[in-house]
Amino acid sequence: MLSYEILRLWERRQQPWPGRVVDFVVSGLPFLVAAPLLYASPTMTLISRTYWDQRGKIDGLMYVIADYSDIVAFAIVAVMVASIVWAVRHRILRFHPLAVVLIVVGTAVYLALRGSCSTPI
């Protein structure tokens, strides 16, 4: 939702800014209800049993492509990246502006989170 609202805010940049900003803020108000609900949740008592690992960011990305062989995983990523670059250069593959905003916002959120969350056994 944030990505969509950011894109909409950008696309309407020719309009007066106070109305756009008010519309942007009002569209996010329903999500403020989640904060007290999460705080009152019984799962908040489990936070003491959770530890954070800084390597979790890299591990999380590696799990997306992990398989039984590092060589095969590297080959898959290399072929995928080369295919995407080739398709973009030949104008076969184009990204919707929302996809670009979604990637930027998703990357920022992923990096803002503290490491990987796991419960020790």
C-alpha positions in Angstrom: 0.0 0.0 0.0 2.8 2.4 0.8 4.4 1.8 -2.6 1.1 2.5 -4.3 0.5 5.6 -2.4 4.0 6.9 -3.0 3.6 6.3 -6.8 0.2 8.0 -6.7 1.8 11.0 -4.8 4.5 11.2 -7.5 2.1 10.9 -10.4 -0.1 13.7 -9.0 2.9 16.0 -8.5 1.4 18.7 -10.7 -1.5 19.2 -8.3 -1.3 21.4 -5.2 0.8 19.7 -2.6 -1.4 20.2 0.6 -4.2 18.1 -0.9 -1.9 15.4 -2.0 -0.1 15.1 1.4 -3.4 15.1 3.2 -4.7 12.3 1.0 -1.4 10.4 1.5 -1.6 10.6 5.3 -5.3 9.8 5.4 -4.7 6.6 3.3 -2.3 5.4 6.0 -4.5 6.1 9.0 -6.3 2.7 9.0 -2.9 1.0 9.5 -2.3 2.8 12.8 -4.9 0.4 14.4 -2.4 -2.5 14.0 0.2 -1.0 16.4 -1.9 -1.3 19.6 -3.3 -4.7 18.4 0.2 -6.0 17.9 1.3 -4.6 21.3 -1.6 -6.3 23.0 -1.0 -9.6 21.2 0.0 -12.7 23.2 2.9 -13.2 20.9 4.6 -10.1 22.4 5.5 -12.2 25.4 7.6 -14.5 23.2 9.9 -11.6 22.2 12.3 -12.5 25.0 12.8 -16.0 23.5 13.9 -14.4 20.2 17.5 -13.5 19.2 18.7 -11.4 16.3 21.6 -12.3 14.0 23.1 -9.7 11.7 24.0 -12.3 9.1 20.4 -13.0 8.8 20.0 -10.4 6.0 22.4 -12.3 3.8 21.1 -15.6 4.8 17.5 -14.5 4.0 18.6 -13.5 0.5 20.5 -16.7 0.0 17.5 -18.9 1.1 15.6 -17.6 -1.9 18.0 -19.3 -4.3 19.6 -21.9 -2.1 19.7 -25.5 -3.3 22.0 -28.5 -2.7 24.8 -27.0 -4.7 26.3 -23.6 -4.5 27.6 -23.9 -8.0 24.1 -24.6 -9.4 22.6 -21.7 -7.3 25.2 -19.3 -8.7 24.5 -20.6 -12.2 20.8 -20.1 -11.8 21.3 -16.5 -10.5 23.8 -15.7 -13.3 21.4 -17.0 -16.0 18.5 -15.1 -14.5 20.3 -11.8 -14.2 21.8 -12.1 -17.7 18.3 -12.9 -19.1 16.8 -9.9 -17.3 19.5 -7.6 -18.5 19.2 -8.9 -22.1 15.4 -8.5 -22.1 15.6 -5.0 -20.7 18.2 -3.9 -23.2 16.2 -5.3 -26.1 13.0 -3.7 -24.7 11.3 -7.1 -24.3 10.9 -6.6 -20.6 9.7 -3.4 -19.1 8.8 -2.7 -15.5 5.7 -0.9 -14.4 6.6 2.2 -12.3 4.8 0.6 -9.4 7.2 -2.3 -9.5 10.2 0.0 -9.3 8.7 1.8 -6.3 7.8 -1.5 -4.7 11.4 -2.7 -5.1 12.8 0.5 -3.5 10.3 0.5 -0.6 10.7 -3.3 -0.1 14.5 -3.0 0.0 14.3 -0.1 2.5 12.0 -2.1 4.8 14.1 -5.2 4.5 17.3 -3.4 5.4 15.5 -1.5 8.3 14.5 -4.7 10.0 16.9 -6.0 12.6 18.6 -9.2 11.2 17.0 -12.5 11.1 14.5 -13.6 13.8 14.7 -17.1 15.1 13.8 -18.9 18.2 16.5 -21.0 19.9 15.7 -24.6 20.5 
